[in-house]
């Protein structure tokens, strides 16, 4: 054992000496590996945070979430009724506990010594913390007694970070009363520091008891009983789910309601709307950075091969003096492992800053639809990242150690010592080196074509016809839930606020819209149109938006026929405006203005109501930028002496951000008890809908450039080495009449030959990769060859640049000195 340790130590010292003797080679090799491994570790760190890291709760691997899947729509959690929750809780045999929680939402908080502010809070069932196994850091957590309506006082539990930031970890906070949404609550406990909530990328500040309510919509999460598999739980929940189907069927005439399905998925990593947005783009990026790592390893392998060729005589001498082949192999492997270890250590530092940069890109102030706050993605190293980093180090060492190990095993002492030259190069080794460069070129072209593909996809999304004008529009959302206003009072106050907003300098028009464009789904219902017979199997929910007068002009949605709403519609006959998609579907051969439609089963209003169509507007995208225009019915925001919606849209003549101060002052003057919950621009909201595409386009360009630079370095190294060992050949050619220009063209032709070979390999791979990308990113599978041409053109420029210096060196060879070179 001692002898083995001595041998290992000798190999490490020898590897360190060789690294010091060739600092240029060492720097290039270590930097190449660090860039490739660092990019992989950075992306994996993000994947680990969003998709793999388990919740800091008791036995998270036994947690599952319950999802509902409506035909043709994404599955989701958060839409379960309270009766469904109680039924599953009391009748299942597969869960040791079933908990319900509301989606995180913005809450207003104030109190003695506490400035009024908006925090993120959620309501939870009484068994929420016991089922999760979360213990309090101070006081106690919400329990079953806190849900008993009318008996227990209203209580609140704070997160540890909120306790620290707002109360400086003061233990006297327990028992103190604060006001949440204008309702007094008593602080009874604090969660442990590591528990931030169930939503990845979202931090909960306050938990409140979830009061039973027939209208409540909650997310469900369960803990499997010991010995029960997730398949067994799925089977039982499929049977119990009939309760929810029957419940929904009683309140809806949707013919597809019986096709609803329940699904169970592991929830040990938490519930995440963010994961749904970024899972596929991150997997694509993981594949891209894997290609970058492969290019880096190929680059280092080529450098090691060239270095090994120069050391063939040294190896031959050592073998002649009695060194064993496996001893040489162990020393070669020690050199590779040392380079890999140095590259990995540097990659950890690069990964830290790269991952932080990724987080800044994703959380760049754009609020993802479905999340109540700007994203928070804490990157903390854990065992997964450590094991991944170790695996990357071993993989890189193994990939580029093959060439030097083969050199050590295949060394022929007698042949090498008889050679006059010192290069020890062979045709096989030259071809293998060229093959490595061809592989790098091919991989780089694939990366660059992928970058061109993703950039073009992003450009298409940014320039798609949205049906509205995104520029110079400010979005304002108010929260009147605890203001003390009823709907009629709020209607009058909102109309007064609209008049006040119109007086702000720089403001062109103001109106209301619920929802605002690309902010998610609004209300929906079934529509029956006058003179149109629809087959029952074709019935689908139609989106319903509420808008105030002048909204279409403010958003830049064109009026195609009829008129806009006016304030006289408030209290008059029921009227509606439809978009072109509705008009083409229900009135394909006539003018819909003056016709009637009936809305049945509208969200929050199960009564069927008839409306006269007074106008037709263009198709605007409200829910999904990537989908074709949906059918939309617009109803007046001011009707029945009430107001429906709290989202104001304001078109400005100047930069929208410059009028936010005036807008906030106007709200305070007119609605003193109504806080502003959100203010942003329509441009930012549109950008928020394509954050995943922006991330993948930006990073694919950076990674494509990195891979191409590494390939160019590899090509430069091979050509520089080729020129060195062909000095004598160049001298003879010059002596026989060749010119420097001939040698220049010869070296560049070799480089272009490797480029051509790389393109022949890259073209079909890039086409296949484009098809693969289409399965991850909608509409990415474009038939255009522009992305591949872009990659080839970019690589051509890099190849010419990398080959210029070695080619110029060959062109300036002195024939007399070259002939004396050997």
FENKA-V81964 format. One record per residue. N is the residue number from 1. SS is DSSP state (~ for helix, > for strand, _ for the rest). PSI is psi in whole degrees, 0 to 359 (NA if undefined). Layout:
n;ss;psi
N;SS;PSI
N;SS;PSI
//
This chain:
n;ss;psi
1;_;318
2;~;320
3;~;318
4;~;318
5;~;321
6;~;318
7;~;315
8;~;316
9;~;319
10;~;319
11;~;320
12;~;317
13;~;320
14;~;317
15;~;321
16;~;319
17;~;317
18;~;324
19;~;321
20;~;327
21;~;336
22;_;72
23;~;324
24;~;312
25;~;316
26;~;316
27;~;314
28;~;316
29;~;313
30;~;318
31;~;320
32;~;313
33;~;321
34;~;320
35;~;314
36;~;311
37;~;323
38;~;318
39;~;318
40;~;315
41;~;323
42;~;312
43;~;320
44;~;324
45;~;320
46;~;317
47;~;319
48;~;318
49;~;319
50;~;334
51;~;338
52;~;329
53;_;127
54;_;152
55;_;146
56;_;62
57;_;175
58;_;126
59;_;66
60;~;339
61;~;346
62;~;2
63;>;140
64;>;153
65;>;149
66;>;125
67;>;147
68;>;140
69;>;108
70;_;138
71;_;129
72;_;1
73;_;158
74;_;147
75;_;157
76;>;159
77;_;164
78;_;3
79;_;21
80;>;144
81;>;159
82;~;319
83;~;322
84;~;317
85;~;312
86;~;322
87;~;313
88;~;321
89;~;322
90;~;344
91;~;356
92;_;159
93;_;11
94;_;348
95;>;137
96;>;346
97;>;142
98;>;124
99;>;155
100;>;142
101;>;144
102;_;163
103;_;144
104;_;138
105;>;159
106;>;130
107;>;142
108;>;135
109;>;137
110;>;165
111;>;177
112;_;124
113;_;10
114;>;118
115;>;140
116;>;132
117;>;171
118;>;128
119;>;172
120;>;123
121;>;162
122;>;156
123;>;142
124;>;150
125;_;164
126;_;338
127;_;12
128;~;301
129;~;321
130;~;318
131;~;320
132;~;338
133;_;29
134;_;129
135;_;148
136;>;145
137;>;337
138;>;145
139;>;222
140;_;169
141;_;175
142;_;135
143;_;180
144;~;326
145;~;335
146;~;346
147;~;344
148;_;100
149;_;130
150;_;351
151;_;307
152;_;146
153;_;157
154;_;131
155;>;168
156;>;147
157;>;131
158;>;152
159;_;157
160;~;320
161;~;321
162;~;321
163;~;318
164;~;315
165;~;325
166;~;335
167;~;7
168;_;38
169;_;31
170;_;116
171;~;343
172;~;357
173;~;335
174;_;129
175;_;353
176;_;148
177;>;131
178;>;167
179;>;117
180;>;120
181;_;42
182;_;15
183;>;128
184;>;136
185;>;155
186;>;129
187;>;122
188;>;346
189;>;175
190;>;137
191;>;161
192;_;159
193;_;326
194;_;344
195;_;113
196;_;354
197;_;184
198;_;343
199;>;119
200;_;134
201;_;3
202;_;132
203;_;128
204;_;131
205;_;323
206;>;136
207;>;137
208;>;156
209;>;141
210;_;108
211;_;137
212;_;135
213;_;132
214;_;336
215;_;356
216;_;146
217;>;124
218;>;164
219;>;145
220;>;135
221;>;139
222;>;158
223;>;125
224;>;143
225;_;152
226;_;133
227;_;353
228;_;128
229;_;164
230;~;330
231;~;319
232;~;320
233;~;320
234;~;318
235;~;316
236;~;320
237;~;332
238;~;323
239;~;312
240;~;336
241;_;344
242;~;331
243;~;314
244;~;320
245;~;314
246;~;320
247;~;316
248;~;328
249;~;329
250;~;333
251;_;11
252;_;147
253;_;27
254;_;120
255;_;343
256;_;1
257;~;330
258;~;351
259;~;3
260;_;144
261;>;148
262;>;140
263;>;147
264;>;132
265;>;148
266;>;139
267;_;21
268;_;333
269;_;7
270;_;174
271;>;137
272;_;109
273;~;329
274;~;321
275;~;321
276;~;327
277;~;322
278;~;358
279;~;308
280;~;313
281;~;322
282;~;324
283;~;322
284;~;315
285;~;325
286;~;321
287;~;321
288;~;314
289;~;335
290;~;322
291;~;321
292;~;317
293;~;320
294;~;321
295;~;317
296;~;316
297;~;320
298;~;322
299;~;310
300;~;323
301;~;319
302;~;317
303;~;319
304;~;324
305;~;315
306;~;320
307;~;321
308;~;323
309;~;322
310;~;341
311;_;14
312;~;319
313;~;322
314;~;314
315;~;321
316;~;317
317;~;318
318;~;321
319;~;320
320;~;330
321;_;2
322;_;3
323;_;136
324;_;152
325;~;316
326;~;336
327;~;319
328;~;321
329;~;317
330;~;323
331;~;321
332;~;318
333;~;323
334;~;320
335;~;316
336;~;317
337;~;323
338;~;315
339;~;318
340;~;318
341;~;317
342;~;318
343;~;323
344;~;318
345;~;317
346;~;327
347;~;329
348;~;317
349;~;316
350;~;321
351;~;323
352;~;311
353;~;325
354;~;316
355;~;319
356;~;322
357;~;321
358;~;316
359;~;319
360;~;323
361;~;315
362;~;321
363;_;42
364;_;40
365;_;355
366;_;126
367;_;116
368;_;137
369;_;131
370;_;349
371;_;139
372;_;1
373;_;165
374;_;146
375;_;149
376;_;118
377;_;91
378;_;121
379;_;107
380;_;126
381;_;140
382;_;189
383;~;323
384;~;313
385;~;320
386;~;312
387;~;322
388;~;318
389;~;318
390;~;317
391;~;321
392;~;318
393;~;314
394;~;321
395;~;314
396;~;318
397;~;317
398;~;324
399;~;314
400;~;0
401;~;349
402;~;318
403;~;306
404;~;326
405;~;318
406;~;321
407;~;315
408;~;323
409;~;328
410;~;7
411;_;132
412;_;100
413;~;312
414;~;316
415;~;320
416;~;321
417;~;337
418;~;343
419;_;140
420;_;323
421;_;170
422;_;1
423;_;326
424;_;27
425;_;150
426;_;161
427;~;321
428;~;318
429;~;322
430;~;319
431;~;321
432;~;318
433;~;318
434;~;322
435;~;322
436;~;318
437;~;318
438;~;318
439;~;318
440;~;317
441;~;316
442;~;314
443;~;322
444;~;320
445;~;321
446;~;315
447;~;315
448;~;322
449;~;324
450;~;319
451;~;316
452;~;322
453;~;311
454;~;324
455;~;318
456;~;322
457;~;317
458;~;317
459;~;319
460;~;319
461;~;322
462;~;336
463;_;13
464;_;150
465;_;110
466;_;348
467;_;1
468;_;168
469;_;121
470;_;343
471;_;148
472;_;39
473;>;127
474;>;136
475;>;131
476;>;126
477;>;128
478;>;158
479;>;91
480;_;13
481;_;327
482;_;27
483;_;342
484;_;355
485;_;140
486;_;178
487;~;324
488;~;317
489;~;320
490;~;324
491;~;313
492;~;320
493;~;321
494;~;321
495;~;321
496;~;321
497;~;321
498;~;318
499;~;322
500;~;321
501;~;325
502;_;342
503;_;354
504;_;127
505;_;136
506;_;352
507;>;130
508;>;318
509;>;159
510;>;145
511;>;187
512;>;149
513;>;128
514;>;109
515;_;176
516;_;161
517;_;136
518;_;36
519;_;7
520;_;180
521;_;146
522;_;220
523;>;168
524;>;164
525;>;175
526;>;142
527;>;135
528;>;129
529;>;146
530;_;124
531;_;8
532;_;125
533;_;119
534;_;132
535;_;141
536;~;323
537;~;348
538;~;355
539;_;131
540;_;156
541;_;141
542;>;136
543;>;142
544;>;123
545;>;152
546;>;131
547;>;152
548;_;167
549;_;144
550;_;7
551;~;317
552;~;320
553;~;321
554;~;320
555;~;348
556;_;26
557;_;122
558;_;141
559;>;114
560;>;328
561;>;157
562;>;214
563;_;170
564;_;170
565;_;158
566;_;168
567;~;345
568;~;343
569;~;343
570;_;108
571;_;351
572;_;200
573;_;147
574;_;125
575;>;161
576;>;158
577;>;140
578;>;161
579;>;174
580;~;322
581;~;320
582;~;315
583;~;318
584;~;328
585;~;311
586;~;336
587;_;64
588;_;337
589;_;17
590;_;174
591;_;120
592;_;345
593;_;128
594;_;344
595;_;171
596;>;150
597;>;155
598;>;130
599;>;123
600;>;132
601;_;31
602;>;143
603;_;123
604;_;358
605;>;87
606;_;351
607;_;133
608;_;133
609;>;146
610;>;143
611;>;144
612;>;133
613;>;122
614;>;354
615;>;161
616;>;132
617;>;169
618;_;167
619;_;116
620;_;144
621;_;122
622;_;333
623;_;310
624;_;123
625;_;335
626;_;348
627;_;154
628;_;163
629;_;132
630;_;164
631;_;129
632;>;136
633;>;130
634;>;131
635;>;154
636;>;136
637;_;328
638;>;105
639;>;154
640;_;34
641;_;20
642;>;172
643;>;139
644;_;108
645;_;148
646;_;17
647;>;116
648;>;140
649;>;131
650;>;122
651;>;132
652;>;160
653;_;345
654;_;188
655;_;123
656;~;325
657;~;336
658;~;347
659;~;5
660;~;323
661;~;315
662;~;322
663;~;315
664;~;320
665;~;320
666;~;320
667;~;317
668;~;324
669;~;321
670;~;321
671;_;80
672;_;330
673;_;8
674;_;113
675;>;154
676;>;117
677;>;337
678;>;140
679;>;127
680;>;183
681;>;156
682;~;327
683;~;316
684;~;324
685;~;322
686;~;316
687;~;324
688;~;334
689;_;348
690;_;27
691;~;315
692;~;318
693;~;323
694;~;317
695;~;311
696;~;326
697;~;313
698;~;313
699;~;327
700;~;325
701;~;313
702;~;316
703;~;324
704;~;318
705;~;319
706;~;313
707;~;322
708;~;321
709;~;318
710;~;318
711;~;321
712;~;321
713;~;318
714;~;318
715;~;317
716;~;315
717;~;317
718;~;316
719;~;320
720;~;318
721;~;320
722;~;316
723;~;322
724;~;311
725;~;351
726;_;17
727;~;313
728;~;317
729;~;317
730;~;321
731;~;317
732;~;316
733;~;318
734;~;321
735;~;331
736;_;4
737;_;356
738;_;155
739;_;167
740;~;325
741;~;324
742;~;317
743;~;322
744;~;313
745;~;326
746;~;313
747;~;318
748;~;324
749;~;321
750;~;317
751;~;316
752;~;329
753;~;318
754;~;324
755;~;315
756;~;317
757;~;319
758;~;321
759;~;323
760;~;324
761;~;321
762;~;326
763;~;306
764;~;326
765;~;319
766;~;321
767;~;317
768;~;320
769;~;326
770;~;320
771;~;320
772;~;318
773;~;327
774;~;333
775;~;342
776;~;321
777;_;120
778;_;136
779;_;14
780;_;342
781;_;65
782;_;144
783;_;349
784;_;144
785;_;7
786;~;314
787;~;319
788;~;319
789;~;322
790;~;314
791;~;318
792;~;318
793;~;318
794;~;319
795;~;326
796;~;315
797;~;318
798;~;322
799;~;315
800;~;320
801;~;318
802;~;330
803;~;351
804;~;313
805;~;311
806;~;323
807;~;318
808;~;324
809;~;319
810;~;322
811;~;339
812;_;16
813;_;135
814;_;119
815;~;316
816;~;316
817;~;325
818;~;322
819;~;339
820;_;0
821;_;318
822;_;NA
//
